[in-house]
Amino acid sequence: MTPPVTIDALPRPAAAAVPLTTMPVGAVATLHEVTDVASRPVLRSLGLTDDCVLRLCQAGDPCIVQVRATRIGLSSAVARCLYVVPEAGSR
Amino acid sequence: MVPAVETPDRAPASTAAPVRRIALIGNPNTGKTTLFNALCGVRAKTSNFPGTTTSMRTGHAEAPGHGALDVLDLPGVYDLEIDAPESRIAATLLEGARGPVPDAVVVIVDACNLARNLVLVGQLLARRVRLVLALNMVDLAERRGLAVNAVHLEARLGVPVVSMVARTGRGMAALREALDRVHLTTPGPGPDGPGTAAGVNQWADAIAAAVSSETASTRAHDRFTERLDGVLTHPVFGLAAFIAIMGTLFWILFALATVPMDLIEATFAEVGTLVERLLPEGPVRDLVAQGIVGGIAGTVVFLPQICLLFFLITLLEDTGYLARAAFVMDRWLSRFGLPGHAFVPLLTAHACALPGIMSTRLIPDLRDRLTTILVAPFMSCSARLPVYVLLTTLLFADRPGLAGLAFAGCYLLGALAALFTAKLFGSTILKGRAKPMILELPSYKTPSLRNALLTARDQGLSFLSTAGTVIVAICIVMWWLSAYPKVDAPPEAARLRAAAEAPALPNAQAAALLAEAAALEVKTAQAGSFAGRIGHTLAPAFEPLGFDWQLTVGVLTSFLAREVFVSTMSVLAAGQAATDVDEGVVAKIRGMTRDDGRPVFTPATAASALVFFVLAMQCLPTLTVTRKETGGLKYAALQLGYMSGLAYVASFLLYQGLRAAGVA
């Protein structure tokens, strides 16, 4: 069983990166880092790879993001571990 | 380069003959099952991958003018390289570790989601398998203004590409032609690209951009989907929609399944009667009429619920709703270590634990699935209803309000026991928490009736061929234990029969005497049977729960199925088996006495028995299905031991507590 990963124990994301959960609905951003190591393979297989462009479709639980044509539902626990760099002027 | 994968050591099963063995692979929600059904129709069966709990479907496809195909439907995978059961199964199968290497692989690609689906295509090309790409749902893509140039895609990938709509059959002929010639090709060298996962993604993006009229943009809005998702995953509206949709589903299940179930029971009762008329009296007649026919009836009777449930769930899954519902329930169930997906099995278990446990196949994570299987039988199934009715009526005679509350309390107690157990197992034998939900939310679609019908048929046949055969055998053994050894009728019964034959006796009195004699004979036979003797032997163990030997026999015989408790008690009370709890049966059971003359059912005993039946694993068919679904005896034994132990302790505490409080 993979031990739970706490955010504090992981490397700090780049300064420009913000948690996905702080973005406004409709905003477009580039995925910078996933701090939940256990979720990385599944996210990657769904298309949430490093530097992919995503759009926040729905905030809360579930948080819904769109990557290309794929809509992905994330529980809030996972969404909190996604750090993104918002596109300039994006909403 | 994409991570290099050596060409399999084993050559494909056939190189010159027409394709014989093909594997279907694709991302979830790409229409893979629809394509399988379109190819194989009813010539398919469902089983588990050897040594796993992941189900697979195999089928045979034939079409005029084309070679015959053995088709293997692999589990839906996004990525062959990640550490997930489905990915491991698919990867090892392609490498030939689970039987012969397929002659060709059909990868099903969602035309609306080309770039993401091409990641899997890239991984397959890197493995140098003979590949045909089925570009599915092109109609949906066209409606969205997204055109994919199949000719360009074929040129870029170097493998046959067939545009199709599996749901309507469009493109099926072209797919069969492609399969006829693919075995003549040499597997390609694989796509060029960086050797990282991100590199495959970039490669897929580049190919998709080159062959699509309009690249699926992250910025594109689908307002209909977004609005519907907003409602269906909303904490309040989503829950209301969930209750309405699932309520309708279970209403249909209860309302419609009853008709064929009653018909099956009536038909087998007729068959049993016919056998009794045709065969000479003796053990062979009893075995055939009561043991075999009764055993088959006890198995087949589950079939309508299982088929109807899978039919309805498949329809619902096809619409895309189930993924949304999983998120709605995840908020509640995750607190107890259960995944959001568990809602279907747990709700289904209220009808019957068997289809409930079978529907845990929807749960992707093994730990989550095992936890759900272990707790599902705590849900109060329909077989418990007559037991609840009998015991609550005995407990609160002439107080229907309290009886109703106790009845509702049984459902609540079962659900609480399930949640408590999930939490307990999550911190002990199945350590860990339910995986946080990460799910693709598929597009909303019109469901395929054909798909749902074929899935229901497959699941029904799968149940009959695996669990069903064991259940029939168990039914026969339990019948034998209850019917043998034969014991002589008591002298009192002979005396009553002789008295009934007195010429001066009115017919009504004679009939009453004969009925009393029959009751006495049945009761003596029951007490003298192996089950009765075991009941006598085990009675001391159940005495702390307030049970005497008769209640112990009721517990033992109902191990086959809970509802048998009512008929056993009615036999012991009146000599006639009854499955419906009417006033006469309740009055007779209430009048039952122990060997020392005290009543069998005091309020404390009835309450203790009620709690026992809520919590105990009194269902052998469920254990059989648990063993099958978990791939071994370990979890079935754990389920039996834990549930029986919990039931015993809870009943003991309640009975002794009531006694201490002065309740007899």
Contacts between the chains, C-beta under 8 A, distances in Angstrom:
chain1	res1	chain2	res2	distance
A	1	B	367	7.6
A	1	B	431	5.9
A	1	B	432	4.7
A	4	B	433	7.7
A	28	B	218	6.6
A	28	B	219	6.2
A	36	B	436	7.7
A	39	B	436	6.7
A	39	B	438	6.1
A	41	B	79	7.4
A	41	B	82	4.1
A	41	B	83	6.6
A	41	B	84	7.5
A	42	B	78	8.0
A	42	B	82	7.2
A	42	B	84	7.6
A	42	B	438	5.0
A	43	B	438	6.3
A	44	B	79	7.1
A	44	B	82	7.4
A	44	B	197	5.8
A	45	B	78	3.6
A	45	B	79	3.6
A	45	B	82	5.5
A	45	B	119	7.7
A	46	B	78	6.1
A	46	B	116	7.4
A	46	B	438	7.0
A	46	B	440	5.9
A	47	B	115	7.6
A	47	B	116	4.5
A	47	B	119	7.6
A	47	B	201	7.1
A	49	B	197	6.7
A	49	B	198	5.0
A	49	B	201	4.8
A	50	B	198	5.5
A	51	B	198	7.4
A	52	B	201	7.2
A	53	B	218	4.8
A	54	B	218	6.1
A	55	B	218	5.1
A	55	B	219	6.2
A	57	B	226	5.7
A	57	B	229	7.4
A	58	B	226	7.3
A	58	B	229	6.3
A	58	B	230	6.4
A	58	B	233	7.1
A	60	B	235	7.8
A	61	B	235	7.7
A	61	B	327	7.6
A	61	B	331	6.3
A	62	B	233	5.5
A	62	B	327	4.2
A	62	B	330	7.8
A	62	B	437	6.7
A	64	B	229	6.1
A	64	B	233	7.4
A	64	B	441	6.5
A	66	B	218	5.7
A	66	B	220	7.9
A	67	B	116	7.5
A	67	B	218	6.0
A	68	B	113	7.0
A	68	B	115	5.2
A	68	B	116	6.1
A	68	B	215	7.8
A	68	B	216	4.7
A	68	B	217	7.3
A	68	B	218	5.8
A	69	B	112	5.5
A	69	B	113	4.7
A	69	B	115	7.9
A	69	B	116	7.6
A	69	B	216	3.6
A	69	B	220	7.2
A	70	B	113	5.7
A	70	B	116	5.4
A	70	B	440	6.0
A	71	B	225	6.9
A	71	B	229	7.5
A	71	B	440	7.1
A	71	B	441	4.3
A	72	B	438	6.9
A	72	B	439	7.2
A	72	B	440	5.8
A	72	B	441	6.8
A	73	B	233	7.2
A	73	B	323	6.7
A	73	B	324	7.7
A	73	B	327	5.4
A	73	B	437	6.6
A	73	B	438	7.4
A	73	B	439	4.9
A	73	B	440	7.7
A	73	B	441	5.0
A	74	B	436	7.8
A	74	B	437	7.2
A	74	B	438	5.7
A	75	B	327	7.3
A	75	B	330	6.1
A	75	B	334	7.5
A	75	B	436	4.4
A	75	B	437	4.2
A	75	B	438	7.3
A	77	B	436	4.4
A	78	B	436	4.6
A	78	B	437	7.5
A	78	B	438	5.7
